[in-house]
């Protein structure tokens, strides 16, 4: 297959009027043809931090603190998950997966509650078990939690935070299994950042309260960070120092809990861009190739040899027509209504099932 239009090529998203040629799930070449088309072709998004299990409880818990909402074991989220039956949770996650595909996300990194069974429920949602609209193409990188045995079925381990438990043993187990270990840090305050960094994680999530010493440690170790600024604002813990973090390490974007925020990378990019005033290309990297690099994946960028996970926008939509800076328009202005096609693994996903 091939796609024609303005192609945002490489990690700097240089616009090229041409064609992307795809075969066997891979980008085999990019041709500069000068073809005139309103289509804008860019990498599909990599959502670098999600909790989609709480799709059963969107907008629950207004006015509650972060601990009241999500702290294990008795935050509102965990109580609602315990009370919901498996069929309800699988169906709700499947709908979220379909929404993420429709809004251009090709891959997501999920911190999955519920141990081995929690991972199995997510796999069933991806496979379309008991869901009328069937299997999803979106790729998952599943970080299990709540049970050291989860490493036998998950792609990695996603720890809740160093204040919640001693994760030394499970960190060692993840290393022995050659699987990545991520951990929340600095979401409520700075107290758990150094203990989290002492575990030598493969990446950290949030870092809202990162201080100078933490930034130095990040830079020294090259530890990537995933930021979720909309979620942090909603839970009233502050917002991450996105610009300062990008000066020290690789930073990726995640949408965090479906309970509190729509898993739309368009919304996350726009908010992060206006919060940090970083260049649009930096924000788009945070939404694509940076998350892929954290997960060790060959996607999130349009270049020869990369996985063919692609997003096509209608550059002549009422929203995007007249854009003078195309990358800035994608980051700050584009949305669900501008999506004309999504390709994951070289196969069209949108339009597919309405």
Helices and strands as residue ranges (DSSP letters): E 2-9, E 14-23, E 26-32, E 39-43, E 45-51, G 53-57, H 66-70, H 76-83, H 86-102, E 105-112, H 115-127, E 139-144, G 148-152, E 156-159, H 168-176, E 180-185, H 193-198, E 203-206, H 212-221, E 224-227, H 229-234, H 242-246, E 251-253, E 256-257, H 265-276, H 280-286, H 289-294, E 310-314, H 326-332, G 336-338, E 339-344, E 347-350
